[in-house]
Amino acid sequence: MTQDAQNSLLDQLTLDEQVSLLAGATYWRTTEIPRVGLPAIKVTDGTNGARGEAFTNGSRTAAYPAEVALAATWNTDLVHEIGIDLAAEVKAKKAHIILAPAVNMHRNPLNGRNFENFSEDPHLAARMAVAFIQGVQSQGVGATIKHFIGNECETERRSINSAIDEKTLRETYLPPFEAAVREAKVTCVMTSYNWLNGTHTSENPWLLQTILRDEWGFDGIVMSDWLGTHSTEAAISAGLDLEMPGPGRFRGEKLAAAAREGRVDPADIRTSAGRIIAMGQRLGTSLDDDLSAETAQDRPATRALIRRTIAESTVLLTNKNNILPLDPTKLRRIALIGPNATVAVIHGGGSAQINAHYAITPLAGLQAALPDVQIDTALGRAAERFVPAVIGDVTLELFNGEDRSGTPTLIQQAASTDFAWFGAVAPEIDHSAFAARVSVRFTATQSGAHEIGLMSAGLSKLYLDDAEILDAWDTWAKGESYFGHGCDERRGTVMLTAGQTYELRAEYFCGDGIATSLKAIRFGLRATSALGDPAVAVALAQDADVAIIVTGLSPEWETESEDRRTLALPPGQDDLIRAVAAANPRTIVVTQAGCPLSMPWADDVAAVLHQWYPGQECGNALADVILGLQEPSGRLPQVFPASDDQITTVTERPERSGTVTYSEGPTIGQRRFDVLGLTPLFPFGHGLGFGDVSYSQPRVATTPDGGLLVGLHLHNAAPRPTSEVAQIYRVLPDGAHKLLAFAKIALNSHESRDIALTVTPTALREWDTAAAAWAMPAGPITLAIGQSSSDIRLKITTTPNL
C-alpha cells in the first residue's frame, strides 16, 4: 500500500475507528473494520512453538527446542532454518505474527525466563535473533522482538524499576534489539513490564522515539506486553502503537476522549493507526480469512529438523575416558533412572507451553534405538514442585456469577484437574465474573497416606467426598504460581483405602481481586510411595552395563513471573546421583533445564550432558547423541556458576515497586567471573563434542569498513568427524573476555582447514559516555581465540582502523 492509499484509507476512518485499531479486540487479535475493508491481525505466542489462541489444550503444534537451546547450537544457519519452519506453524494457526524472539540478557542466572531468551552475551543473542527473524519473515510472517527493555528480573516484573546507565544499555542490553531492527527489519517490538530509569517502557519517549525510531529507523509496530500498558496519554505520545490484550484498558473511549479534549494530539493517533494498517497490508491479512480455523500439521521434515537441532544444542559438559558415545554392541542392560527418564520434559513454563503433536520420552527414544538391550527404569526420587494433577474423567461445570447452586451454564469434560483460562473461557461465560466446579471420581490403587494439593488464580476450596480438606478461599493470598497471580500451593495428607472409590471436588470463583485476565485452578493427588525409592535405583544401577540418570527442572520450577531461589536441582536429586554413581562408575547424567544448575557430583560421574528444554523429539535425539549417531555439538550460551555464593549480587529479589540497579554495568555473565577471578563450574562457550581440534597459524587483517578479518588453521585429530565452534574474544583491560565473532565448522576425521572469521566494527565499538557517541578502541587490542572463554588456544594483537 502506497502512502497516498494509506492516507486515503485513514481519511475514511472516524476518530473512534482509528482509536479502535490501537488496542486488541480480543486476547490475540486486533480490531477489524469491515466497512473500509480492514481485517483483524492475529498474533500467537511462539518462543518454542506456535501455540494458537488456546492457552491450554489447543490445536496441536510442533514443539521446537527452547530459545536458549537454539543459542547453544551456535549455528545461525540452523536457527534461520528453524525460523522458516516455524513460520509454517504460525500460518497453520491462522496467525500473522509470532511473539518471538526474546532477547533479554541472562544477567541473573536464576531468572525464571532465561530459557526463553538466547544468551548472557549480546553478540551471540544478536546473531541468533537476526537469523531467527530473517527466517520467519522470509515466509511472510511477522516476528516480534521482546521485551524492550531491562526485563532481566521476573520477580515483581510488573512493578519494578530497572536502573541501567546508558553505557550499559548501549553495550549490553540494546545490541540484540538494534540488530533486529537495523539488519532483520523486524515487524514488531514489544515493550517490557518494568520501568526503565523511572519511566515505564511503554511510555518512555527516549526509548521508543529517540532510540528506536529516530536513531535506528524502526518503522514497524510497538506493542505492549500483555497488560503492560499503564496510561492513556503518555503511552500514545511516547509512541506505543498497540495496547494488548484486548479489550484495552487505556484506549477505546478513554483515548478518544483525550483527543477530543486536547490532551492527546490526534496526529499521534493517526500515525499509529497508519502503522497498524501498513502492518496488515505487509502481512497479507484478509477479511475472508477464518482466523479460528487452526490446523495441526505434523510434518516429517519438521520432525527431522527438530531432532537434528536438539543434537546440535546438547552440550557435552564432561566425558571421562571418552565413555560417550556408547557402543551399542557392548550393551546388554541399561539402568535408566530419574524423574525425567520416563516423561518428556520438552518446554519451560508460562507462555512457552504448547500442546505438542507428541513428546518422545528418553525411555521411548532409547528403546527404539536399542531394541535388543534390556532397559530397566526406576524413578529414584520424584522432582515435582507441585502435587501432580489428577488424570481421569474430569467434569468442569461453569456458572455465570458466584452462585453455584443452580444449573450450570456450561458443562465440559477434561482429562486432568489442571485448568487455566487466558481471555475468554467460552462464549456463554462472563470471564470477569464466573464460578466453576471441578470434580473427578477415582478408585484408590493403594492404601495409606496420599499428598493432596490445591492452588488457584482466584478463590478455591477442595473437598474429598464432601468434606473440606484444603482452603484457598478464605485464606487466599498472592504467592508463586500462575505468573504471580495465584496463591502458593495448599498441601495436606489424606488416608485412602485401596479399591475404594472417592470423589474430589473443587469449588472456584474468579473473584481474586486481581486486575488480570488470567483465571486458573488445579488440584492434585499423589500417594506418598510415589515419591520414589533411591535404593531401588541403586540396585538397578549395580547390575547394569551403564546407568543413565535423566533429571533437571520442569515448567513448574522454571517459569515466567518468578525467579528461582537456587541453582540446585529439586530436593533429593543430588543425593540420588551420588548414590547411583557410587554403585556404578559408568554413570551418565543428563540434565534438562533452560538454565545453569549446580552439580556438586560432576567429578563423580562418567559424563554429563545438558539437553536444555529440547522439544518433541527429546528422547530420539538423546539416543542419537548417547550412541554417537549425532554429535552433541552444543556450546554453553551462558556461564554455569559453581554455587549460589558466586551469584548473590545479581540475584536480588526486589520488593513490589522496588528498583533493580544494574551496578555491575556491562560486566555480566562470564565477564563478571573473569573480572572477579571466580572459577565457574563450566565457562561460557564450553562444550566438548566428540572431536579433538587444534588451533594454529593465527593471522589478522583490517577491513575497509574498520573491522577485522581473523584467519586460523584447524585440525581434527579425532577418529570421528566433529563440529567445532571457533570463538574470538577481545581481552578487555579488566581481564574480561568479550565475544566478537564465532563460527561453527564441520571437520571430518583428521581433516585440516583454514578458516576466516569477520569481526564487524559494531562488535568492536565502545560507548563513549562523555561524547555520548560510539567510538572505536584507541590503540592495540588483544584477540583471544579458542574453544571457550576459558579455553584459549591463540592470542594475537592488532590495531583496528580508527
N, C-alpha and C positions, 0 to 999 in steps of 0.2 A: 504494500500500500504506500503510495506516494504521500508526501507531507500535505499536499493540497487535498488529496482524498481524505486523509485523516482529519484535517481541519474541517472539511465539509461535513464529515460524519459528526464531529464534535458540535458543530453549529446546530445540528438537528436534535441534539440532546438537551433536555432541560437541566437546570442545576441539580435537581433531585436525582435525575438519571445519571449524571456524571458522578455524583456522590455515591450512588449505589454501586458503582464499579470499584470503589476504593475499600470495600470490606467484603469478606466472604459471604456468600449467600447461605452456605452450609459449612460443615466442618472441613470439607475438601474441595469445594467448588466456589468459583466466583459467580457473580450475578450475570444472568443473560438478559438481553433486551431485544426480544424478537421484533419489536416494532421497527427497528432500524437494522435488523439482521445481525445483531451481536450475540454470539453464542457464549456459553459458560466455558471457563477454563478449569480443568480438573488437575489436582496435584496428588501425589502419593508419597508416603514415607518410603525410604529406599536405601538405607545405608548398607544393607546386606541382602536386599531383595525388594521387589516392588510389591507392597502388601495389598494395595487397593483400599477401598473405603472402610471395610470392616476391620476393627482393631483386633478382634479375636474371631476365630472360626470362619474367616472369609474365604475368598477364592484361593485355591492352592496356587503356589508360585515357586519359582526356583530360589533356593537358599544358597547364596554365594558366601565365600569367606568374608569375615568382618573387615572393615577398612584397615585396621592395624595389621591384619594378615596380608592384605594386598601390599601394604608398605613393606612388609617383611620379605616380599619377593624381590625387592629392589630391581624390578623389571618393568619399566614404563611401557614397553610394547605389549606385555601381557595385560597390564592394567587398562591400556587402551582397548584391547580386545574384550576385556570384561565390560567396559563401558558400552561398547557396541552391542554385546549380547544382552546386557541389562536393559537397554533401550527397547528391545523387543518385548521384554516382560512388562515394561511400562505401558506400551501400546496394548498389550493383552488385557491390561486393567483399565483400558479406555481413558488413561490419563495422558496429560500433555507435558507435565513437569515432574521430575523426581526431586525430592527434597534431600539432595546429596550432591557433592560430598561434604563432610565435616572436616575442618582443618584447624581446630583449636589445638594448642600445643599440650604435650604431656608434661606440663610443669610439675604437677602433683602426681606422683606415681600411684596414689590411692584414689585418684579421680574415678568416679563410677562410670564415666562415659568415655574413658580413654580408648576403649575398644572400637568406638565409632569414629575415632579420629586417627589420622595416619601415624603421627610421629611426635617425638620431642624436638625434632630438628626441622627448622623452617625450610631448608633447601630440599630435603627429602620429601617433606609434605607438599611443597610447591610442585615438584616434578610429578608426584603421584596425582595431585589434583588436576594439573593440566592434562595429563594423559587420560584420566577418567572422564573429565568434562568433554574433551575433544571426541572421545569415543561415543559418549552418549549423544552429543549434539550433532554428530555426523549423520545420525539417523532421524533427524527432525524432532527430537525430544529435547526439552529444555532441562538444564541442570541448575541446581541451587547451591551456591557456596554458603556455608554457615559455620559457626554462629558469630556474627560480626559485632563485637569482638570482646576479648577478655573473659570468655566463659571457660575458665580453667578450674573452677570450683563448682561442684554440683550442690554442695550443702548450702541451703538458703539462696540458691541461684537467682530466684525471682526478686530478692530484696537487697542483695549486697552490692557494694560499690567496688569495682576493680581499679586500684590506683596504680597506673602504669605511666612512667615517664616516656617522652616522645622517642628518645633513642632506643629504648627497649621495645616500644611498639614497632618502630621502623625496622629494626634489625631482626626481631624475633617473631613477633605475632602477626604483623601485617603482610610479610612477603608471600605466603600462600594465597591470600586474597588478591594481592596485587597481580600475581602471575595468572590467577584465574580470570581476572578482568582484562589485563593487557594482552595476554597470549591466547587464552582459550575463549575469550569473548563470552563468558558465562551469561546465561539468560537472567538469573535472579540472584540476589543477595539477601540472606535472611539475617536480621538483627538478633542479638542475643538477649537474654532475660536481664542481665545485670546492668548496672550503671557503669559508665566509664568516666573516671575522674570527676564524679559528682553529677553527671548528666546521663540520663537513661539513653542507651544506644539507639533506641527507636525514635528519639527526638534530639539527637546530637548533631547539630549542623556542621561542626568541624569534621566529624566522621563521615556523615552521609553526603555532604555537599563539597566541602573543601578538599577532602582526600579522595573520596570515591568518585565523584562526578567531575569536579574541576581538574584535579591532578591526574587521575587515572583514566578519565574519559568514559566512565561507565554510562551506558545508555539503556540499560535494562530496568528490571523491576526491583525495588527494595520492598520486601515484605517483613512483617514482624514474625517472631516466633509465636507459637500458639498461646494466646492470651498475654502476649508480650508488648502490647500497646498500652500506654499509660496516660494518654492525653488526646484531646481533640485538636487544639490549635497548635501546640508546639510540635506535634508529630508531623502534621501535614506541612507546616512551614519549614521543618528541617529536611523534608524530602522522603518521608515514609509514604510509599505509594499505596500499599495494600495492608490492611489490618486483617489478621487471621487469628482464629477461625471466624466463621460467621454463624449467626448474625453478629455484626460488630457491636462493641460496647461504646466506642467513642466516635464512630462515624454515623452514617444514616442521618436522622433528623438533627442530631447534635452538630454535625459538621455543616449541614445545610443552613441551620440557624446561625452558626458562627459566621458563615459567608454573608448571609443577608444582613447581619448586624455589624459587618465591617471588622470582625475580629480575625477573619481569615481572608486572604486575598483570593478571590475566585480564580485568578490566573493559576495559582498553585493547584487548585482542584482540577482545572482543565489540563494542566501539564501532566499530572499523574494519571488522569483518565485516558489521556492520549497514549501514555506508555502502556496501559493495560490493553488498549485496543491494538496497538502495534504488536504487543507480545502475542495476542491471539492470532493475528494475521501471520506472524512469523512461524507459529506452531501449527498452522493449518486447521484451526478449530472450525466446526460447522454446526449449525443448528440441527442438521439432520442426524448427527451422531447420538446414539443411545449410550450415555455415559455410565449407565448402570449395567450394561451387558458385559460384565467382566468375564474373561475366559481363563482357563488353566491350560498352559501349553508346556507339556513335559517333553522337551526336545532332546534327542540323543546328543546333538552337538553341544548343548549346554551342559549335560551330564559330564561329557568328556572334558570340557573346558574347566569346570569346577574341580574335577578330580585332579587335573594337571596343576591347577593353581594351588590347591591345598598342599601338594608335594613341594611346590616351589616356595611356599610360605613357611613350611615346617622348618624349625631351627633345631639342628643337632647341636645341643649345648655341650655335652660330654660324650666320649666314646672310648672307654678304656679298652686297650688291646684290640681296637677295631672290632668289637663284638658285633656291631652293625656294619653292613646288613647281615641278617641271619641266613644261613644256608639251609633251605627247606629240606634238602636230602638228609640232613643230620638231626632233624626234629622228629621226635616221637610223641612228646607230650608237652603242652604249654599250660602253665597256670596263669589264667587271665583274671586279674584281681582289681578291685576298686569300684567306687561309686559310679564312675563314668564308663565302665567296661561293657555293660550290657544295655546302656541307654546312649542315645546320640545327643550330646550337648552341642548344638550347632550354632547358637547365637546368644548374645547377651540379652539383658532385659530392657524394658521400656519400649521406646519407639522402634527398636530393632526387631521386635518379634514379628514373625510371619507364619503363615500356615503353609509349611513346606510340602512339596509334592511327596516327599518321602525323606527318611533320615536313616542312613546306614550306620548301625552301631559298630564299635570296634569288634565285638564278637562276631557279628554277621560278616564283616569285612575279612577277618582272619579265617573264618570257616569257609568262605567262598574261595579264598586263595590257597588254603591248606586242607583240602577235603579228606586227606588221609592221615591227618595229625589229630590226636586227641587233645581237645581244648577244654579244660576244666575251669569253672568260674567260681569266684567267691566274692561277696560284697566287701568283706573286710571290715569296713566302717562306713556307715552312711554319712553323706555330706550335705543333706538338705538344710537349708536355713529355716524353712517353714515346714509344718506338718503337711505331708503330701495330700493334695485334694483327693476326694473320694471319686473313684471311677465307677460308673454304673448307669442305670437308667434314671436320670435326674429329671425332676419336674420343676419347671420355673413358672410360677404364677405371678402375673404383673397386674398392678392396680393403679388407677389414677388417684392421686391423693394419698394420705397416710392410712386411711381406713382399709383394713384387710378382712373385714368381717363379711362382706358381700361376695358376689360373683366376680371372679377375676375378669379384667378387661381383655386379657390375652394369656393363653397358656402355651408354653413351648417345652419341648423335650431337649435335653442336652446330655453329653457324655461324661461331664465332670461337674464338680461343685465349685468351679472357678469361673467367675463372671466379671467382665469389665466392659463398660459402655463409654465410648467417646462419641459425643454428638448424640444423634437421635437413637433411642432404644428401638422404637418401632413407630410406624405412623399413628397407631392408636394411643400411644403413651406420651404423656406430658413429661418431657425429660427433666423439667425443673421441679416437679413435684410428683414423684411416683413411689410406690412401695412394691416390695417383692416378697414372695415366699419361695424358698428353695428347699426341696425335700427329696430324700432318697432312702429307699429301703435296701438293706443288705443283710446277709447272713454271716455271722462271725465264723471264721475258719479256725480260730484257736481261742482257747480260754486264757484269761489273765488280763494284765494291765495293757491298756491302749492309750497312747497320747492322742489328744484332740486339740485342734487349733481353730481360731476364728480371727479374721481381720476384715476391715471394710473401709472404703471411702464413702462414708455415710454411716448411719446408725444400724446396729445389728444385735441380735441375740441368737443363741444356739440352744436347741432343745434335743434331748435324747428321750424318745418315747414320751414326749410332752413334759419332761422335767427339764427346767432351765439348768444348763451346765456352764455356759460362758456368756459374759455380758460385754458388749462393745456398744452399748446404747447409753445407759445412764453414766457409764464411766469413760465414754469415748474421749480421746484426746489425740491431737496430731502426733504421729510417730514416723517411723521409717518404712513406709510401704506406699505403693501406688503413687510414685513420683512425689512423695512427701505430702500427699493429700489424704492418706489413710492412717489408721492407728497402728500401733505396734501389735503384733500378734498376741492374742489372748490364748493361753495354754492351760490345759488341765489333763487329768488322768481319769479314765473310766474303766471299770471291770466288765468284761464281756465273757459270754459262755459260748464255746464252740457249738455250732449247729443252731443257735438261736437267732431269730430274725429281729432286727431292730429298725427303727426309723430315726434318721437325723433330719431336723427341720430348722432352717434359719429364717428369721423374720427380719426384714430390711426396710429402711426408709432412707431416701436420698437426702434428707434434710440435715446435712452435716454442717451447715453454716459456712461452707467454703465456696467462694465465688469461682467455681470451676465447672467445666462440662464433663469432667471425669466422675463416674459413679462406679463402684465396684464392691464385690463381696466374694469371699471364698472361705470354705471351711474344709478341714482335713482330718484324717484319722489314720493312725499307724500303730500296729502292735509294737510294744517295746522290743520284742525279739527281732523285729525287722531292722533294728539299728545296726545289726551285723555282729560278727564274732571274729576278731583278728586271729584267733587260734586256728580257725578253720582255714583261713587264707595261708597261714604259715605252714600248716600240714600239707596243703596242696603244693606250695612252693618247694618244699623239701624233696618231693618226688618228681619234679618237673625238670625238663632239659633247660627251660628258661622260664622266668617269671616276668610277666608284663603287668605293671600296675598303671591303670588309667585313672587319673584323678584331676582335680582342679576346681574351678568355680562353676557358676551357672547363672542363669538370668536372675535368680533370687539373690545372689551375692553381688553381682556386678550389674548395675543398672543406673539409668539416669535419675537425677534429682537427689542422689545421695552419694557420698563418698565412702569408700571402705575405711575401716579403722585399723587395719594391719595388713602387712604383706603376707601374712601366714595363710596357709591352706586352712580349710574348715577344720574344726576341732577333731582330733583323733587321726588325721591323715599322716602327719609326720611320724607318729608312733607306729602306724601301720607299715609305712615304707621301711622304717628301720628294722622292724621285726621280720619282714619278708626278706630284706636284703641280708640279714644275718643268717637266715635259713637257706638262702640260695645266692651265691656270689654272682650268678648270671641273672641279675635283676635289672630290667629296663623300666624306667619311669617315663610315662607320657603325661605331660601336664596340658590341660586345656583351660585357657583363660585369655582375656584380652589385655593382660597387664602383667607387670613383674610379680613374681612370687618369691618368697624366701624359701631356700632349700637347704636347711641345715644338714641334710643327709646326702648332699650332692656328691661328696667324695666317697660315700659308702656304697654307691650303686654302680652298675657297669656302664650305663648310658642314660642320658636324659634327652628327651625330645619335647620341644614345646610346639603344640599344634594350634594355639590360639582358639578362636571360635571358627571352625572350619567350613561350616555349611553342610549341605545334604549328603555329600559323598564322604563324610567323615571317616567311616570305617574302612571303606575301599581304599582311600588314599593312605590311611595309616598302614594298611597291609602292604601297599605298594612300596612305601618308604622302608618299613622294617625288613622286607625281603629284598630290597635293592632293585625293584622294578622301576622305581623313580628315585632320584636323589633328593634328600631333604636339603634343598639349596637356599633356604631362607637365611636371612641375617637379621639381627635384632634392630628394630627401628627405635628402640628405647633402651636405656641402661637398666640392668637388673640390680638394684641395691642388694647388699648382703643382709641388711637388717633394718628394722624400723628406726633404729637410732641414727642412721645415716641421712634420714629424710625429714626429721621432725620440723625443720624450719620452713618447709614448703608444703606441709600437710595440715596447716591450721584449719580448724572448723569454726568459721565465723558465726557469731550470733546473728539473729534476724536484724536486717538493716545495718549490718556491720560493714567494715572495709577490709578487703584483702589487699595488702600492699606488696607489690612485686619488687621488694627491696633488693633482691639479688640481681636485678637488671637482666641483661641478656644471658647471664651465666646460669642456665638451667640444664637439667639432664646430665649427660656425660661431662659437659663443660664445667659444671659445678663440682663434680667429682675430681676432675683434673685440678682445678684451682685449689680445692681444699685438701688435696693429697689423699683422698679416700680411695680405697680399693673396692670396687663393686664385686658382686657375685659374678656377673658377666658384663662386659663393656658394650657400649653402643657399637653396632656393626658386627658383633660376634656371630659366628656360625661356622661349623666345621665342614659340613658336606662330606663327600667320600673321596675328595681329591687330595693331592699333595703338591701345591703350586708354589713355585719360587718366583721372586721378582728380581729383575736386574736391568741394567742399562737405562737409567732414568735420563730424560732429556726434556728441556722446556724451551719454548719459543713464545714470544709475544705475538699477538694477533693485531691486525689493523684497528679493530674496534676497542682495544685496550684490555682484552682478555689474554688467556694463556692457552697454549696447546702443549699438553704434557704427554710424552711418549714413554713407554716402558716395554720390557720384554718379559713374557710369562712362559713358564714351563711346568707342565703337569707330569710329575714323576710317578704318579699312581697307576696301577694296572686297570683302573676304571676311568671312564670319562667323568667330567665334572663341570659344574658351572661356578666359575669364580666371580666374586664381586670385588673388583678393584676400587679402592676408596682413596680419594685425595683430600687431605685436610690442610688447612693453614694452621701453623703453630702460632698462637697469639702470644703477645708479650707476657700475659699472666700464666702461660703454660697450658691453656685450654686448647683443644683441637676443634676447629670449626670446619664442618664438611663443606667442600667446594664443588666436588664432582664425583660421580661414580659411574660404573658400567658393569653390566653382567655379561660375562664372556664364556661361551661354551668351549671347552678344551677336551679333545679326545685323549685317550691314554697315551702318555709320553709325547704329547703334542706341544710344540712351542709356537708362540705367536707374538708379533709386535702389535701393540695397540696404541691408540692416541685418544686422550680424553680432553675435552674442551672445558676450560674454566671461563665462564662468562664474566664480563665486567660487573654484572649485577651481583654475582656471587662474591666478588672481591670488595665491593664498595662498603663504606662505613658512614654512619650518620654523624655529621659534624654539628654538634649541638649549638655551638657559638654562631656558626654561619647559617644554621637551620637549613642545611643542604647536604646532599650526598657528596662524598669525596673518596678518591682512591687512596690506598695506603701510601704513606710517604716513606720512600726508601725501600730497601730489600725486604722480602718476606721469605719465610722458610715453609716449604711444602713437605708434608709427611705422607708417604704413600704406603698403603698396606692393606691387610685383611680385616682390620677393625680399628677403632680409635686407639686401642692399646697395643695392637699387634702391628707395629710399624716396621716395614721392611726396608724402605729407602727414604732418604731426605735429600732435598735439593733446594738451593737458594736462588731466588730470581728477583728482579725488579720490574713490576708491571709498568706499562706505558702510562704516564701521568697526563 
